[in-house]
Every structure is written in C-alpha cells, then in structure tokens.
Amino acid sequence: MAGHVLVGADGSESSLEAVAVAATEARQRGVGLRIVHAFIWPMMRGGGFAAAADALRGQADRLVEAAVEHARAAEPDLADIEGEVATGEPLTILAVRSKQADLVVVGSRGLGAFTGLLVGSVAVYLAAHAQCPVLVVRGRADAEGPVVVAVDGSGDSASAVDAAFAAADRLGTKVLALHVWNTWTAEGPERPGALTPLVSNISELRRAAEDTLADSVAVAQRAHPHVIVERELLEGRVRPALIEASKDARLVVVGARGRGGFKGLIMGSVSQALLHHADCQVLVVRGDMTDTA
C-alpha cells in the first residue's frame, strides 16, 4: 500500500520507541502506519513440531498486537494502523516493503535479527537498499531544536535539504543548514597524517563554500517560505561538526552519499560516527528516491 510509514518491531524497548515515533510521523504526514515483525522460522521435526510452531506464531502475533496497541496509545487520532507477521529476514523484508512506503523507521537497538542495527553491515544494508528515506530513532532529541541538514552540493545532499525543509515545515521548527569546509584534500580531515593543501587561495575557497551553501538551500527555501533557515559555514572536520550540531537538534538529515568530506557517508567512518554518537534522530535520504521525507 502506497502512502504509509513502515516500522519494524521486535518487542524490544528500542523498537517500541520506534513504533511510537513512526505513529507520530504517520499522523503528521496524514498517512497510515504499517508495523511488521519478521523472522525466519526455525526448522523443526518430530511430533512436537505443530505445537512448537503454534507457540512461536502465537508469540509473534502477541508481539505485533502489543506494538499496535503501543502505536494507538502514542497517537490516539491515528486510525489507520495495521500489524503483520512476515516470514523472512527482517531487514530484507523492510527493504522490499520500503518500495511502497513514504518512510521506514527503525530503532537503534533491538532483539533477535534487529540486534546491532547500527553496528556493521546491517545499517549499511538498510541505508543502501531501502527505497525511501530511513529514520533511525536514537538519542534524546531537543523538542525545541532545529532540523539540522548536512549540505555539500551533491545530489543526495539536495534531496536531504528538501527532506529537511519538509520535516521542519511539519514540525514548526527552523532549519540549520550546515556546510563544513577545509583547506585540505577530501582525505585530509579524516586522515591527519596525510594532509595536503588543496588550494593556496583561502578566500576563494571560502567564497565557493558560501556559494555552495546558499545555492543548496535556495530552491527548498522558496518551496517552504514559512520555514526559517539559518546557514552555518564551519571550517574543520565533518564528523565532529555533525555530532556537535546534533546535541541541540530535533533531527539530523544527511544524504546517503556526497562530495568531499561527505563522500561515502553511509559506507564510511562519518556515518558510523553519526549513527553511533548523534544525540537525536537521524534521517538518511538518497538522491534517487522520488519522494522527499
């Protein structure tokens, strides 16, 4: 079904938090909520197979029922809530179902196959293969804080800016557009032992950074004229800048890939640092997605 928010549930406290956030997102967007619990059923043989299978199925059904009730308690005015038990590897199920969703919401920790969601290849897989924006629920978001968006002039960054303005419009808050620049090669800030000057004209580089930041927010600003935007240009390293900005943010929005210091954001150390250490929710957007978050 098109026009809904999709969330994975595994019974953990983190996933229930994600269910509540997903319910709020669905209400704010005016769409339905789909809660999915997925796992691969174990192979069982012998006379007790049927009883064991029924017990596992009952447990899964109760888990989904509890998640649905949690969503209803979080958002009583959201009428369109459905829960489902699906057979398959959970992240594969979420990636496939994301083709019909507006947003996928996941918790930062969980049980079973969701364990270690933000550690290693699992997070990389979901960010790389989901067909809609992915919202990772973590940290303690500042309810009065801005939506922070990482800007670098790339296609994915442009999509992230659009998503950030749309989110700020829904939330009634401002956008903080952040662009980090430096005078070194793209490898330099993350590899201090290999610093090589990129240009000798620092003022020219700074003007180019200012132009990138201004141009990157111009279109989204016209589309959302009521959203206040603050532009901040920082010289330094990308990871510390984003993590620091997340401390006072309601949401951080990033593109899946980018230029310069944001290159390979979801595949490299920058994304891992943000997903492990951000103090608020993180929304990942790719440029090839047709819809903004």
Buried (B, 14 or more C-beta within 10 A) or exposed (E): EEBBBBBBBBBBEBBBBBBBBBBBBBBBBEBBBBBBBBBEEEEEEEEEEEEEEEEBEEEBEEBBEBBBEBBBEBBEEBEBBBBBBBEBBBBBBBBBBBEBBBBBBBBBBBEBBBEEBBEEEBBBBBBBBBBBBBBBBBBEBBEEBBBBBBBBBBBBBBBBBBBBBBBBBBBEBBBBBBBBBBBBBBBBBBEEEEBEEBEEEEEEBBEBBBEBBBEBBEEBBEEBEEBEBEBBBBBEBBBBBBBBBBBBBBBBBBBBBBBBBBBEBBBBEBBBBBBEBBBBBBBBBBBEBEBBB
